[in-house]
Amino acid sequence: MLEIGESRVHPKLKELVVEASRSLALLDADRLEELALSCEALNRRLAPRDAEARAELAPEAREAAGDMAVFARVLEATRANLRVIRRLRQLRGGCLEYGERQVMEWNPTEGGSGNN
Amino acid sequence: MGTISSAFSLISQALDADQSGLNVVANNVANANTTGYTEEKPNWQENDPIEINGVSYGTGVTQTGATSVRDRVLQERLNQEQQSASASSSRLTALDSVQSLFTSASSSSSSSSAGNIGTDITNFFDSFSSLETDPTNNADRQTVLSSAKTLAGDISGAAASLNSQKSDLDQEAAAVPSQVNALTSSIAQLNVEIQSSSPDADAGTLEDQRQEDISQLSKLIGVNQVTTANNGISITTTSGQALVSGGTSVSLTTGTVNGVTDFFVGTTDVTSQLTTGGGSLGGYLTARDQDIPSVQSSLDQLAYSVSTQVNKVNNAGTDLDGDNSNAGNIFSEPTQIAGSAEQMSVVMTDPNHIAAAGSGKGTGDSSNATAMAALQNQTVVDGQTPINYYSNLVTTLGSTVSSVETENTAQNASVTQLQTQNDALSSVNLDDEASAMTTLERSYEAASKVFTMLDAIMASALNLGEQTTVS
């Protein structure tokens, strides 16, 4: 009998990983969250199993090894992108909006003497 | 400075500065659709004040050129991702071609195809099952030879196609250095111009051209860039060989080593480094030196094992002419695994030489045909049955294609994200330009009014003491 939350069709680990790579690349946060929940559920199901049952999943894990490597590279690239984008945001500060700084760039500041 | 003429000077500078600012805006608008153009913002600089009798007076404003709005860290990251995306794109294209070889031809097609190898294996061994029931039947013997020829033809055809694809990739890879050298030469030339014209500041159009060259270069090979003194940029391969240093570029050259094109920087063979480095060249070389050889190797193993095992069993039986343990080979006997697939062929021409009977038994016996048919269920190819081995070959290839496809999709998405950021920062936004133009126009109008007032004041001053007509 199925437990609550257990689906009848279990997606293969490989499919989960490929989907995670795609979602990460597209920065699809909602889908990533769903996948993370799926992984949590998978871990919960695995926890009480004995070594033999776990060993049955080993081929599936081996099959997904290549895609895990891809996922790791996508993760690393995304981190690097985010570091660059965050740094850029900090540099630009309020310039993304119609802030004072942008106006200042286009308008020469008044001289200290107040004469120009 | 307290005089009317100095006020004229001040406002005249303001008018000049506003006009220069409008020129910058006009240039931005004109280049809004120019590839690689980076938006420029005018630089304003307050003139040094002068002090007269302890009082400081401002001396106006000067417009000191314009600065391109760019972020080199972002551009470098974009180039890195572009290298990875180009590599996976070219590798994926090559892998798609390889995979299409192993796609089953339609059932209505009678032509040979590598995609039919799985069916060919089954048909070949099944033909021995038919022969078992009537070992002297000539039609069944002809069917064995014909299915053997189809199998050998499809395997050797696949091997030939793989070699042809490898050769095509080699040619595509060999064409890359000329493009690389043109770009590195241009970057070196731009380095010289930038270092002489603007060693301390952004070089505007020249910098745009240099960045565009680096971006193009990143699509071709994996490179690292290092900012050097006086606004120069050095370019190296990802493994550190210098391609551009200041105003000097080092050519990437080619040479033939073991029948394929290798790549050199100076006298150093950098082929393996370029393979892992990225860019389309990295993708071509990965497909040429890793992916295709891996498939070729598997196909060779299949051809070698099937040929040797089938020949061995045939030579262990008795043929229709009564030759015992000497019936001869069905397939050409390979001497080594490498190259077995391309050389696979059927050497037997007389169907009577198929040894269906067991050793020392009469020609009506079919025990050797049974042994031959049983080969398809035995682990004779690297610990697997022939059909499983072939299935694994196709599955592994499909898995590689799928992984590269996923990676390519991710990398293209990554490039798009970074490009969007770069465009938001550096490309010309016509709304912003319109806003800037309005600001400058108002400023120019204000300065004009001041100028007009000063003119009137000056006229009044010149007319002091003279009687004038009052209207």
Interface residues (C-beta under 8 A of the other chain):
Chain A: V18 S21 R22 L24 A25 L26 L27 E63 G66 D67 A69 V70 R73 V74 A77 T78 A80 N81 V84 I85 R87 L88 L91 R92 E105 W106 N107 P108 T109 G111 G112 S113 G114 N115 N116
Chain B: L10 A14 A17 G21 K41 P42 W44 E46 N47 P49 S56 Y57 G58 T59 G60 V61 D71 V73 L74 R77 Q80 E81 S84 S399 T400 S402 S403 T406 E407 T409 A410 Q411 A413 S414 Q417 L418 Q421 L425 A436 T439 L440 S443
